[in-house]
């Protein structure tokens, strides 16, 4: 288990403050983070983080730990209502991290963020599809990536809004979006 100290949390908070001012990864430096944290850069290097990439890795862990655990527990449980799980478990976790996620989704500060999510969650969704014996013409490996990327799109639009709606209000929109297909959205006359 990765433990985070109060000082590491302060450094991570400073990272996000700096990211608001410098949203491109190539602009982010340890000096910038140290300045925002009110610390010496050498102290950060010596006792806390060896690089900006290590800070980002820790952020991935912190954002993902509760979500990943909840998702893994759902996959291995007897439950099968995926949308209820998403609205009742995942959306609240995501909303709790909305300030960080707004920056991760809305800037280029972490260019590996989306790949991290796809690589982490696609195998879990594929495991779920296999568990419910989903057998489509399209392989579950492919479908799992489509599902994860669609969720990422919906979540990123929600959380990058200037004032994202609370979960209790957003839940209805989320479920409505999930029920729409591209055909419904782009060619509504085809279905009538």
N, CA, C and O of each residue as an XYZ file, in Angstrom:
768
protein
N       0.839     -1.189      0.000
C       0.000      0.000      0.000
C       0.880      1.247      0.000
O       1.850      1.339      0.753
N       0.533      2.187     -0.841
C       1.284      3.430     -0.932
C       0.725      4.409      0.087
O      -0.478      4.666      0.121
N       1.594      4.943      0.904
C       1.192      5.885      1.949
C       1.568      7.282      1.496
O       2.623      7.485      0.897
N       0.714      8.236      1.780
C       1.006      9.625      1.445
C       1.097     10.421      2.742
O       0.244     10.309      3.623
N       2.134     11.214      2.836
C       2.325     12.046      4.026
C       1.613     13.387      3.826
O       1.189     13.724      2.721
N       1.493     14.135      4.915
C       0.891     15.469      4.819
C       1.707     16.369      3.891
O       1.150     17.165      3.135
N       3.019     16.233      3.955
C       3.883     17.048      3.094
C       3.713     16.653      1.632
O       3.694     17.517      0.756
N       3.589     15.352      1.362
C       3.350     14.927     -0.016
C       2.014     15.464     -0.524
O       1.895     15.870     -1.680
N       1.026     15.462      0.343
C      -0.281     16.016     -0.041
C      -0.151     17.502     -0.367
O      -0.757     17.989     -1.321
N       0.636     18.213      0.423
C       0.882     19.638      0.184
C       1.559     19.835     -1.174
O       1.216     20.764     -1.905
N       2.495     18.992     -1.509
C       3.198     19.066     -2.794
C       2.229     18.784     -3.949
O       2.266     19.457     -4.979
N       1.379     17.800     -3.768
C       0.393     17.472     -4.807
C      -0.604     18.623     -4.979
O      -0.963     18.965     -6.106
N      -1.046     19.214     -3.883
C      -1.925     20.376     -3.984
C      -1.217     21.518     -4.721
O      -1.832     22.219     -5.525
N       0.059     21.697     -4.445
C       0.849     22.720     -5.137
C       0.965     22.400     -6.625
O       0.932     23.299     -7.465
N       1.101     21.122     -6.943
C       1.135     20.687     -8.352
C      -0.134     21.153     -9.061
O      -0.063     21.704    -10.160
N      -1.296     20.936     -8.439
C      -2.556     21.321     -9.074
C      -2.713     22.838     -9.158
O      -3.282     23.343    -10.126
N      -2.222     23.567     -8.169
C      -2.233     25.034     -8.271
C      -1.381     25.485     -9.450
O      -1.794     26.342    -10.231
N      -0.205     24.913     -9.572
C       0.682     25.251    -10.682
C       0.068     24.842    -12.017
O       0.227     25.543    -13.017
N      -0.631     23.713    -12.036
C      -1.254     23.222    -13.274
C      -2.347     24.166    -13.762
O      -2.554     24.291    -14.969
N      -3.044     24.828    -12.855
C      -4.056     25.800    -13.261
C      -3.414     26.959    -14.018
O      -3.990     27.488    -14.969
N      -2.215     27.347    -13.583
C      -1.509     28.458    -14.204
C      -0.727     28.025    -15.442
O      -0.554     28.808    -16.376
N      -0.260     26.789    -15.447
C       0.574     26.250    -16.530
C       0.018     24.887    -16.944
O       0.542     23.851    -16.533
N      -1.057     24.886    -17.769
C      -1.769     23.638    -18.049
C      -1.095     22.695    -19.049
O      -1.654     21.647    -19.373
N       0.071     23.042    -19.531
C       0.774     22.157    -20.464
C       1.902     21.442    -19.743
O       2.650     22.061    -18.987
N       2.026     20.163    -19.969
C       3.006     19.323    -19.265
C       4.427     19.863    -19.379
O       5.185     19.834    -18.409
N       4.785     20.348    -20.547
C       6.168     20.811    -20.732
C       6.471     22.084    -19.934
O       7.635     22.447    -19.766
N       5.431     22.758    -19.447
C       5.634     23.957    -18.632
C       5.806     23.643    -17.148
O       6.269     24.491    -16.386
N       5.441     22.441    -16.737
C       5.459     22.067    -15.323
C       6.875     21.694    -14.892
O       7.521     20.847    -15.509
N       7.343     22.330    -13.836
C       8.675     22.030    -13.306
C       8.584     21.820    -11.797
O       7.633     22.249    -11.143
N       9.583     21.159    -11.277
C       9.640     20.984     -9.821
C       9.812     22.337     -9.131
O       9.314     22.525     -8.021
N      10.493     23.262     -9.757
C      10.669     24.581     -9.162
C       9.321     25.288     -9.006
O       9.053     25.913     -7.980
N       8.483     25.181    -10.031
C       7.150     25.764     -9.981
C       6.345     25.157     -8.830
O       5.678     25.871     -8.081
N       6.416     23.851     -8.701
C       5.694     23.145     -7.635
C       6.247     23.547     -6.275
O       5.486     23.809     -5.344
N       7.556     23.596     -6.159
C       8.195     23.980     -4.898
C       7.788     25.396     -4.496
O       7.511     25.661     -3.326
N       7.754     26.305     -5.474
C       7.343     27.682     -5.188
C       5.916     27.728     -4.653
O       5.645     28.423     -3.673
N       4.996     26.989     -5.291
C       3.602     26.989     -4.851
C       3.464     26.337     -3.474
O       2.593     26.722     -2.693
N       4.312     25.357     -3.173
C       4.243     24.664     -1.878
C       4.983     25.429     -0.790
O       4.859     25.095      0.388
N       5.748     26.446     -1.160
C       6.542     27.182     -0.184
C       7.677     26.332      0.370
O       8.031     26.427      1.546
N       8.240     25.500     -0.501
C       9.301     24.578     -0.087
C      10.525     24.755     -0.971
O      10.486     25.407     -2.015
N      11.585     24.163     -0.523
C      12.809     24.127     -1.304
C      12.736     22.939     -2.257
O      12.362     21.836     -1.859
N      13.091     23.170     -3.504
C      13.047     22.112     -4.513
C      13.920     20.920     -4.115
O      13.538     19.772     -4.343
N      15.060     21.176     -3.536
C      15.973     20.098     -3.129
C      15.342     19.212     -2.055
O      15.562     18.001     -2.036
N      14.561     19.816     -1.167
C      13.880     19.042     -0.126
C      12.856     18.088     -0.743
O      12.731     16.935     -0.330
N      12.136     18.589     -1.728
C      11.159     17.738     -2.410
C      11.877     16.557     -3.054
O      11.462     15.409     -2.889
N      12.942     16.834     -3.780
C      13.707     15.765     -4.434
C      14.256     14.755     -3.425
O      14.187     13.544     -3.635
N      14.797     15.273     -2.338
C      15.493     14.409     -1.385
C      14.535     13.537     -0.568
O      14.829     12.369     -0.311
N      13.387     14.101     -0.159
C      12.537     13.391      0.792
C      11.162     12.942      0.266
O      10.492     12.134      0.908
N      10.744     13.457     -0.885
C       9.351     13.212     -1.257
C       9.160     12.652     -2.671
O       8.646     11.545     -2.831
N       9.559     13.387     -3.672
C       9.344     12.972     -5.061
C      10.602     13.236     -5.878
O      11.236     14.283     -5.747
N      10.949     12.285     -6.710
C      12.166     12.432     -7.520
C      11.909     13.156     -8.834
O      12.852     13.548     -9.521
N      10.625     13.337     -9.194
C      10.320     13.997    -10.469
C       8.845     14.399    -10.510
O       8.043     13.979     -9.677
N       8.519     15.215    -11.494
C       7.122     15.575    -11.728
C       6.340     14.312    -12.095
O       5.191     14.149    -11.686
N       6.966     13.422    -12.866
C       6.296     12.172    -13.243
C       5.945     11.321    -12.029
O       4.910     10.655    -12.020
N       6.784     11.335    -11.022
C       6.474     10.578     -9.802
C       5.288     11.202     -9.062
O       4.484     10.486     -8.465
N       5.179     12.519     -9.098
C       4.024     13.195     -8.503
C       2.761     12.768     -9.254
O       1.746     12.448     -8.635
N       2.822     12.764    -10.563
C       1.674     12.371    -11.377
C       1.301     10.913    -11.103
O       0.118     10.581    -11.030
N       2.278     10.062    -10.956
C       2.016      8.653    -10.640
C       1.275      8.527     -9.301
O       0.353      7.722     -9.169
N       1.678      9.312     -8.334
C       1.008      9.293     -7.028
C      -0.423      9.824     -7.153
O      -1.332      9.320     -6.493
N      -0.623     10.831     -7.994
C      -1.963     11.371     -8.224
C      -2.854     10.289     -8.836
O      -4.004     10.124     -8.427
N      -2.324      9.555     -9.813
C      -3.086      8.448    -10.413
C      -3.538      7.493     -9.311
O      -4.700      7.091     -9.262
N      -2.623      7.144     -8.446
C      -2.957      6.221     -7.363
C      -4.051      6.802     -6.466
O      -5.022      6.114     -6.152
N      -3.901      8.048     -6.059
C      -4.852      8.650     -5.120
C      -6.247      8.783     -5.719
O      -7.240      8.507     -5.047
N      -6.325      9.202     -6.975
C      -7.623      9.350     -7.624
C      -8.260      7.982     -7.845
O      -9.474      7.825     -7.714
N      -7.440      7.007     -8.177
C      -7.939      5.709     -8.603
C      -8.183      4.707     -7.477
O      -8.950      3.762     -7.662
N      -7.551      4.888     -6.315
C      -7.576      3.815     -5.312
C      -8.980      3.415     -4.888
O      -9.288      2.224     -4.875
N      -9.836      4.357     -4.545
C     -11.198      4.014     -4.128
C     -12.034      3.536     -5.308
O     -12.803      2.582     -5.190
N     -11.881      4.196     -6.427
C     -12.640      3.832     -7.626
C     -12.233      2.448     -8.106
O     -13.089      1.609     -8.388
N     -10.941      2.208     -8.199
C     -10.456      0.901     -8.642
C     -10.889     -0.217     -7.726
O     -11.288     -1.285     -8.189
N     -10.815      0.019     -6.430
C     -11.250     -1.004     -5.459
C     -12.750     -1.279     -5.571
O     -13.174     -2.435     -5.553
N     -13.541     -0.230     -5.684
C     -14.990     -0.405     -5.809
C     -15.335     -1.155     -7.097
O     -16.205     -2.026     -7.107
N     -14.652     -0.811     -8.159
C     -14.901     -1.463     -9.450
C     -14.529     -2.941     -9.387
O     -15.281     -3.797     -9.851
N     -13.383     -3.231     -8.819
C     -12.934     -4.622     -8.695
C     -13.902     -5.421     -7.822
O     -14.213     -6.569     -8.137
N     -14.379     -4.829     -6.735
C     -15.359     -5.498     -5.869
C     -16.665     -5.767     -6.610
O     -17.275     -6.823     -6.443
N     -17.091     -4.808     -7.427
C     -18.314     -5.014     -8.209
C     -18.141     -6.171     -9.197
O     -19.018     -7.026     -9.313
N     -17.030     -6.195     -9.895
C     -16.774     -7.222    -10.915
C     -16.785     -8.612    -10.284
O     -17.290     -9.561    -10.884
N     -16.239     -8.734     -9.094
C     -16.143    -10.054     -8.453
C     -17.382    -10.410     -7.629
O     -17.483    -11.521     -7.109
N     -18.321     -9.474     -7.508
C     -19.543     -9.748     -6.734
C     -20.586    -10.442     -7.605
O     -20.365    -10.692     -8.790
N     -21.713    -10.741     -6.997
C     -22.824    -11.353     -7.726
C     -23.718    -10.307     -8.387
O     -24.644    -10.649     -9.123
N     -23.440     -9.046     -8.123
C     -24.261     -7.976     -8.689
C     -24.064     -7.904    -10.202
O     -22.983     -8.201    -10.709
N     -25.124     -7.504    -10.920
C     -24.991     -7.416    -12.368
C     -25.536     -6.116    -12.947
O     -25.460     -5.909    -14.158
N     -26.087     -5.233    -12.106
C     -26.635     -3.975    -12.601
C     -25.523     -2.932    -12.702
O     -25.254     -2.189    -11.758
N     -24.902     -2.900    -13.845
C     -23.750     -2.041    -14.076
C     -24.098     -0.555    -13.972
O     -23.341      0.215    -13.381
N     -25.234     -0.146    -14.538
C     -25.574      1.278    -14.502
C     -25.859      1.754    -13.078
O     -25.478      2.867    -12.716
N     -26.514      0.941    -12.277
C     -26.738      1.329    -10.875
C     -25.416      1.432    -10.129
O     -25.212      2.342     -9.326
N     -24.527      0.495    -10.402
C     -23.213      0.572     -9.781
C     -22.519      1.878    -10.147
O     -21.944      2.547     -9.288
N     -22.576      2.239    -11.430
C     -21.922      3.472    -11.882
C     -22.528      4.697    -11.207
O     -21.801      5.563    -10.720
N     -23.859      4.772    -11.177
C     -24.492      5.971    -10.620
C     -24.387      6.044     -9.103
O     -24.223      7.128     -8.544
N     -24.481      4.902     -8.437
C     -24.490      4.903     -6.972
C     -23.099      4.851     -6.339
O     -22.911      5.321     -5.217
N     -22.133      4.287     -7.046
C     -20.793      4.126     -6.474
C     -19.738      4.986     -7.162
O     -18.996      5.718     -6.505
N     -19.677      4.893     -8.484
C     -18.590      5.555     -9.205
C     -18.762      7.071     -9.286
O     -17.819      7.817     -9.018
N     -19.957      7.529     -9.653
C     -20.156      8.976     -9.790
C     -19.837      9.733     -8.503
O     -19.190     10.778     -8.570
N     -20.266      9.248     -7.325
C     -19.884      9.973     -6.100
C     -18.365     10.037     -5.876
O     -17.848     11.068     -5.444
N     -17.653      8.948     -6.166
C     -16.188      8.973     -6.029
C     -15.582     10.005     -6.973
O     -14.689     10.764     -6.597
N     -16.081     10.019     -8.195
C     -15.552     10.965     -9.181
C     -15.853     12.401     -8.763
O     -14.994     13.276     -8.872
N     -17.055     12.637     -8.293
C     -17.437     13.985     -7.877
C     -16.592     14.453     -6.692
O     -16.244     15.631     -6.608
N     -16.266     13.553     -5.790
C     -15.410     13.899     -4.648
C     -14.044     14.411     -5.108
O     -13.414     15.213     -4.419
N     -13.591     13.947     -6.267
C     -12.277     14.343     -6.809
C     -12.411     15.348     -7.953
O     -11.496     15.492     -8.764
N     -13.558     16.047     -8.022
C     -13.851     16.887     -9.178
C     -12.808     17.964     -9.460
O     -12.546     18.267    -10.623
N     -12.214     18.544     -8.433
C     -11.239     19.611     -8.660
C      -9.995     19.076     -9.362
O      -9.501     19.685    -10.311
N      -9.499     17.955     -8.901
C      -8.331     17.346     -9.539
C      -8.687     16.833    -10.928
O      -7.932     17.025    -11.881
N      -9.839     16.182    -11.038
C     -10.232     15.585    -12.319
C     -10.490     16.646    -13.379
O     -10.233     16.417    -14.560
N     -10.989     17.792    -12.972
C     -11.186     18.889    -13.933
C      -9.856     19.248    -14.583
O      -9.797     19.484    -15.790
N      -8.815     19.291    -13.809
C      -7.491     19.620    -14.349
C      -6.945     18.461    -15.178
O      -6.385     18.681    -16.252
N      -7.100     17.242    -14.697
C      -6.582     16.087    -15.446
C      -7.301     15.905    -16.779
O      -6.667     15.573    -17.781
N      -8.608     16.117    -16.803
C      -9.369     15.978    -18.045
C      -9.273     17.215    -18.929
O      -9.318     17.102    -20.154
N      -9.140     18.388    -18.328
C      -9.259     19.630    -19.085
C      -7.960     20.300    -19.485
O      -7.979     21.371    -20.093
N      -6.828     19.687    -19.155
C      -5.538     20.272    -19.531
C      -4.648     19.188    -20.135
O      -5.036     18.024    -20.238
N      -3.472     19.594    -20.522
C      -2.487     18.653    -21.046
C      -1.398     18.388    -19.997
O      -0.293     17.971    -20.343
N      -1.706     18.626    -18.736
C      -0.713     18.482    -17.681
C      -0.281     17.030    -17.500
O       0.846     16.757    -17.087
N      -1.173     16.112    -17.809
C      -0.877     14.683    -17.695
C      -1.317     14.000    -18.996
O      -2.427     13.473    -19.077
N      -0.452     14.010    -20.007
C      -0.839     13.432    -21.296
C      -1.107     11.932    -21.252
O      -1.678     11.385    -22.196
N      -0.711     11.261    -20.189
C      -0.946      9.817    -20.067
C      -2.218      9.481    -19.306
O      -2.532      8.304    -19.130
N      -2.962     10.492    -18.846
C      -4.138     10.269    -18.011
C      -5.170      9.371    -18.691
O      -5.624      8.396    -18.093
N      -5.540      9.683    -19.914
C      -6.575      8.892    -20.590
C      -6.092      7.475    -20.881
O      -6.851      6.518    -20.732
N      -4.843      7.337    -21.292
C      -4.288      5.991    -21.512
C      -4.275      5.192    -20.211
O      -4.569      3.996    -20.208
N      -3.935      5.849    -19.121
C      -3.951      5.193    -17.817
C      -5.344      4.631    -17.524
O      -5.479      3.480    -17.109
N      -6.371      5.444    -17.739
C      -7.743      5.008    -17.455
C      -8.176      3.859    -18.360
O      -8.765      2.884    -17.895
N      -7.883      3.979    -19.647
C      -8.270      2.925    -20.595
C      -7.551      1.621    -20.257
O      -8.165      0.555    -20.241
N      -6.256      1.710    -19.990
C      -5.478      0.507    -19.675
C      -5.897     -0.123    -18.349
O      -5.826     -1.342    -18.190
N      -6.326      0.692    -17.411
C      -6.740      0.184    -16.104
C      -8.135     -0.438    -16.143
O      -8.351     -1.517    -15.592
N      -9.079      0.242    -16.792
C     -10.475     -0.161    -16.692
C     -10.985     -1.046    -17.827
O     -11.960     -1.773    -17.635
N     -10.366     -1.007    -18.988
C     -10.821     -1.880    -20.087
C     -10.761     -3.357    -19.709
O     -11.723     -4.078    -19.971
N      -9.670     -3.842    -19.103
C      -9.665     -5.255    -18.701
C     -10.753     -5.592    -17.676
O     -11.301     -6.694    -17.700
N     -11.070     -4.655    -16.778
C     -12.121     -4.897    -15.796
C     -13.481     -4.989    -16.474
O     -14.284     -5.863    -16.147
N     -13.742     -4.083    -17.424
C     -15.021     -4.118    -18.137
C     -15.099     -5.378    -18.990
O     -16.158     -5.997    -19.086
N     -13.994     -5.759    -19.604
C     -13.979     -6.999    -20.387
C     -14.290     -8.200    -19.494
O     -15.029     -9.102    -19.891
N     -13.729     -8.206    -18.303
C     -14.004     -9.287    -17.343
C     -15.501     -9.312    -17.007
O     -16.106    -10.381    -16.924
N     -16.086     -8.134    -16.817
C     -17.520     -8.045    -16.539
C     -18.337     -8.571    -17.730
O     -19.275     -9.346    -17.545
N     -17.982     -8.151    -18.943
C     -18.705     -8.609    -20.143
C     -18.613    -10.128    -20.284
O     -19.588    -10.785    -20.649
N     -17.455    -10.669    -19.996
C     -17.298    -12.126    -20.042
C     -18.155    -12.794    -18.966
O     -18.756    -13.843    -19.195
N     -18.199    -12.170    -17.795
C     -18.965    -12.721    -16.671
C     -20.457    -12.796    -16.992
O     -21.124    -13.775    -16.654
N     -20.975    -11.756    -17.648
C     -22.404    -11.764    -17.985
C     -22.649    -12.452    -19.335
O     -23.747    -12.415    -19.890
N     -21.605    -13.065    -19.824
C     -21.660    -13.844    -21.065
C     -22.174    -13.032    -22.238
O     -23.047    -13.465    -22.990
N     -21.610    -11.844    -22.370
C     -21.936    -10.968    -23.492
C     -21.207    -11.509    -24.706
O     -19.976    -11.542    -24.731
N     -21.952    -11.934    -25.711
C     -21.360    -12.512    -26.917
C     -21.919    -11.796    -28.137
O     -22.926    -12.210    -28.711
N     -21.273    -10.753    -28.510
C     -21.690     -9.974    -29.673
C     -20.782    -10.327    -30.844
O     -19.808    -11.065    -30.695
N     -21.111     -9.800    -31.984
C     -20.256     -9.959    -33.160
C     -18.909     -9.287    -32.899
O     -17.865     -9.738    -33.370
N     -18.964     -8.207    -32.141
C     -17.750     -7.467    -31.795
C     -17.155     -8.101    -30.542
O     -17.873     -8.315    -29.566
N     -15.862     -8.404    -30.548
C     -15.244     -9.050    -29.367
C     -15.333     -8.181    -28.108
O     -15.297     -6.953    -28.186
N     -15.449     -8.830    -26.963
C     -15.536     -8.116    -25.687
C     -14.319     -7.236    -25.422
O     -14.437     -6.200    -24.768
N     -13.155     -7.635    -25.921
C     -11.959     -6.807    -25.754
C     -12.193     -5.431    -26.385
O     -11.884     -4.402    -25.785
N     -12.732     -5.428    -27.580
C     -12.999     -4.192    -28.303
C     -14.137     -3.413    -27.629
O     -14.025     -2.208    -27.403
N     -15.222     -4.112    -27.313
C     -16.363     -3.466    -26.654
C     -15.965     -2.810    -25.333
O     -16.442     -1.724    -25.002
N     -15.093     -3.474    -24.585
C     -14.687     -2.920    -23.289
C     -13.982     -1.582    -23.466
O     -14.181     -0.667    -22.667
N     -13.171     -1.462    -24.494
C     -12.499     -0.185    -24.747
C     -13.487      0.894    -25.167
O     -13.363      2.049    -24.760
N     -14.472      0.516    -25.984
C     -15.507      1.473    -26.388
C     -16.281      1.951    -25.161
O     -16.524      3.148    -25.009
N     -16.667      1.032    -24.293
C     -17.423      1.380    -23.086
C     -16.608      2.324    -22.198
O     -17.119      3.353    -21.756
N     -15.364      1.984    -21.940
C     -14.523      2.819    -21.073
C     -14.330      4.200    -21.682
O     -14.421      5.204    -20.976
N     -14.068      4.263    -22.971
C     -13.860      5.569    -23.610
C     -15.144      6.401    -23.620
O     -15.090      7.626    -23.512
N     -16.288      5.746    -23.748
C     -17.553      6.486    -23.685
C     -17.771      7.044    -22.276
O     -18.153      8.204    -22.118
N     -17.529      6.222    -21.259
C     -17.641      6.717    -19.886
C     -16.685      7.878    -19.647
O     -17.066      8.880    -19.042
N     -15.460      7.754    -20.113
C     -14.483      8.837    -19.939
C     -14.996     10.115    -20.588
O     -14.878     11.196    -20.011
N     -15.563      9.999    -21.780
C     -16.085     11.182    -22.471
C     -17.192     11.849    -21.670
O     -17.189     13.067    -21.490
N     -18.128     11.060    -21.193
C     -19.243     11.604    -20.420
C     -18.740     12.265    -19.140
O     -19.133     13.384    -18.811
N     -17.873     11.565    -18.426
C     -17.341     12.077    -17.155
C     -16.523     13.342    -17.369
O     -16.632     14.293    -16.596
N     -15.702     13.357    -18.422
C     -14.845     14.528    -18.652
C     -15.671     15.758    -19.000
O     -15.339     16.860    -18.564
N     -16.744     15.597    -19.779
C     -17.604     16.743    -20.087
C     -18.274     17.243    -18.810
O     -18.350     18.450    -18.578
N     -18.755     16.327    -17.993
C     -19.397     16.692    -16.729
C     -18.437     17.434    -15.808
O     -18.766     18.513    -15.315
N     -17.265     16.876    -15.571
C     -16.370     17.421    -14.554
C     -15.521     18.599    -15.025
O     -14.920     19.280    -14.194
N     -15.453     18.859    -16.317
C     -14.721     20.043    -16.781
C     -15.637     21.258    -16.894
O     -15.178     22.352    -17.218
N     -16.912     21.075    -16.632
C     -17.828     22.204    -16.579
C     -17.384     23.131    -15.441
O     -16.832     22.672    -14.441
N     -17.624     24.416    -15.597
C     -17.210     25.365    -14.548
C     -17.827     25.030    -13.198
O     -17.172     25.163    -12.165
N     -19.072     24.602    -13.201
C     -19.729     24.172    -11.968
C     -20.439     22.847    -12.239
O     -21.629     22.828    -12.555
N     -19.710     21.745    -12.114
C     -20.341     20.451    -12.382
C     -21.508     20.198    -11.435
O     -21.432     20.464    -10.235
N     -22.575     19.684    -12.002
C     -23.750     19.380    -11.198
C     -23.420     18.339    -10.146
O     -22.608     17.448    -10.392
N     -24.036     18.437     -8.981
C     -23.882     17.365     -7.987
C     -24.413     16.051     -8.563
O     -25.227     16.052     -9.487
N     -23.954     14.961     -8.020
C     -24.318     13.631     -8.505
C     -25.832     13.452     -8.545
O     -26.368     12.884     -9.497
N     -26.517     13.933     -7.516
C     -27.975     13.744     -7.458
C     -28.676     14.345     -8.669
O     -29.715     13.835     -9.089
N     -28.137     15.407     -9.236
C     -28.721     16.045    -10.416
C     -28.162     15.451    -11.713
O     -28.892     15.287    -12.691
N     -26.887     15.137    -11.716
C     -26.238     14.639    -12.931
C     -26.646     13.213    -13.266
O     -26.625     12.820    -14.433
N     -27.016     12.440    -12.263
C     -27.341     11.019    -12.449
C     -28.364     10.817    -13.567
O     -28.214      9.913    -14.388
N     -29.378     11.634    -13.601
C     -30.428     11.492    -14.621
C     -29.868     11.727    -16.021
O     -30.177     10.977    -16.946
N     -29.052     12.757    -16.179
C     -28.421     13.016    -17.478
C     -27.520     11.860    -17.881
O     -27.526     11.422    -19.032
N     -26.755     11.379    -16.929
C     -25.829     10.279    -17.180
C     -26.579      9.065    -17.722
O     -26.180      8.482    -18.730
N     -27.661      8.688    -17.053
C     -28.455      7.540    -17.498
C     -29.091      7.797    -18.862
O     -29.181      6.890    -19.689
N     -29.530      9.033    -19.093
C     -30.106      9.384    -20.393
C     -29.093      9.274    -21.515
O     -29.409      8.771    -22.593
N     -27.880      9.739    -21.270
C     -26.821      9.657    -22.282
C     -26.496      8.197    -22.585
O     -26.298      7.832    -23.744
N     -26.442      7.367    -21.554
C     -26.129      5.956    -21.762
C     -27.183      5.263    -22.629
O     -26.866      4.312    -23.343
N     -28.409      5.723    -22.573
C     -29.476      5.097    -23.352
C     -29.496      5.556    -24.805
O     -30.154      4.932    -25.637
N     -28.796      6.622    -25.118
C     -28.755      7.125    -26.488
C     -27.698      6.390    -27.295
O     -26.654      6.004    -26.768
N     -27.973      6.206    -28.547
C     -26.957      5.683    -29.453
C     -26.550      6.820    -30.381
O     -27.215      7.855    -30.427
N     -25.473      6.634    -31.111
C     -25.067      7.649    -32.081
C     -26.156      7.847    -33.130
O     -26.364      8.959    -33.617
N     -26.838      6.780    -33.468
C     -27.934      6.889    -34.433
C     -29.023      7.803    -33.890
O     -29.539      8.645    -34.624
N     -29.385      7.650    -32.606
C     -30.403      8.520    -31.994
C     -29.976      9.982    -32.020
O     -30.791     10.873    -32.256
N     -28.704     10.215    -31.778
C     -28.197     11.585    -31.675
C     -28.040     12.230    -33.048
O     -28.499     13.351    -33.266
N     -27.399     11.531    -33.962
C     -27.026     12.117    -35.251
C     -28.091     11.971    -36.336
O     -28.155     12.794    -37.249
N     -28.921     10.943    -36.251
C     -29.909     10.704    -37.301
C     -31.264     10.343    -36.680
O     -31.742      9.225    -36.873
N     -31.883     11.250    -35.950
C     -33.136     10.906    -35.256
C     -34.262     10.520    -36.202
O     -35.148      9.759    -35.813
N     -34.256     11.020    -37.428
C     -35.333     10.705    -38.381
C     -35.291      9.249    -38.826
O     -36.315      8.720    -39.258
N     -34.150      8.588    -38.735
C     -34.011      7.210    -39.176
C     -34.893      6.286    -38.336
O     -35.417      5.295    -38.845
N     -35.055      6.606    -37.067
C     -35.803      5.750    -36.156
C     -37.304      5.989    -36.186
O     -38.057      5.194    -35.624
N     -37.757      7.047    -36.816
C     -39.186      7.361    -36.803
C     -39.904      6.754    -37.978
O     -41.115      6.923    -38.116
